[in-house]
């Protein structure tokens, strides 16, 4: 009886792992396939990777992805850090409902966030158009652009928006771990609040900020749904390009680029997790 | 010693309309060691934080050298603070922690005749002053250690050095010994008093430990429920408590209902006792304080009162015995052993009796029926500290 359950257990575990990882492993293997089939192995080759780096559309979208991820990470990290400090200074009764509001976008379905941002931008641009037309007709000195379109700008704004909650969530605990008298002590010794921030708060919460930034960067790099609804027709992220390529014949180039994306995200996640584990160990040693 | 340095005038403080301080009036002299003493939640830490500039009072004035400083931020006050649990900067070593305040300072350039140019303190001077402080706190050779590589007592001393190196006129200390064990606490009490006399500045000290207050202070301010209950020297506070709260909080007291028959005569248990107090109305109801060590045990026939011993505890120096006098239990400290159940007589000298006016605290303290629990509460200092913190947070 006992043996039976353990056998069932093992089969179940095996199935879970097969369905979780076999597709990814398959994808990685076939990215090195010499032939263009996704089912028949024709020998090892890096041809698809070479081809990839010569594909202008793909390289353009890699550039867009990296640029939007970096800019969004920087902006979201700065905004999220100060927001976390604001939350920290609030009374519990105010802070807790606001933290829930902060957490909703992370729980929310990406597609809802994407569609709502899209609708928001459209409405905003409409309003802007009406205003600009009225303004340009009223006078001739300053001419405003009348038609705004979704593109890199809206893509960047969307990424900043969905990244901020992750930064807040990772900086908040560091602030709460900090001795709350540290800022008072710094101000007591001659610092203005801003000096206290640079000299005392920042060194204390730096690990949280770095973790938050790394998480935000990871989220940005592999986002598809929200980007799809906010990038407009002029810019395209890597995930969007890959999706576009699957609409035609599935080329093993997709395997190659997907493998690279998978490895990048995996590496970033590994860095985040190793950092956190190391900090926990250090925190334990201190106590 | 007599020059007034800080004055608090009609100070009130409320969080969310919840009053924390009611009409605090207090002056603090230059070079004085003043202690704010009271149970957790009495407003002593809030008072200290107002003096330090971390909290702005709801109403009333804070005067420093005669100038109103209510709105002066902490970094512009000639006051430094030693925080509860020290608040050393964990990412800086001992040297940099102590040098922190000096590195922030700017002063007029001596080579600039207009005196408008501000310069940093030169590195050699910082080095000199930090090393000098390390010597004062006996921590030479520790300058490269990080705070978490120091013991509690050492961190404590670094926190004091970090504040004193700026040569403030006033040092505020917020329960600085709360996190140390008993032995270290006793050593640090003496150490602190020595440092205060050596640097010759005003110390304002917050504690809930009455013994600490009695040992170190020139002046004690006893607080409860956001109000000052009594201000005086340690001797005054101990010998002449103003009400039942102070009598109970400072040391051990038996507080008995009495009637002031006339000057120098008080009536308890239907019997008249000679005392040294006067100035009350004829037959005014009063609270009578009798310290446990001021009571002499005598044979029953010679006693002013007779009672039954209900409990005896050996304390090393003396026995604490609980005696039942018609249902009201007294604590008596004596070197003579009396067995439980024995009938004894007691005698109280006139100077062992202290008469207080009735107050809102009358009847709340001074009965030793729940003897053992009371001792437990007094010893649980760490618990009291935690309470204080949660109160601050909201």
Interface residues (C-beta under 8 A of the other chain):
Chain A: X91 X92 X179 X181 X182 X184 X185 X186 X187 X188 X189 X190 X191 X192 X195 X199 X200 X203 X204 X286
Chain B: X52 X54 X73 X74 X75 X79 X80 X81 X83 X84 X85 X87 X88 X89 X90 X91 X100 X101 X104 X105 X148 X162 X163 X166 X393 X394
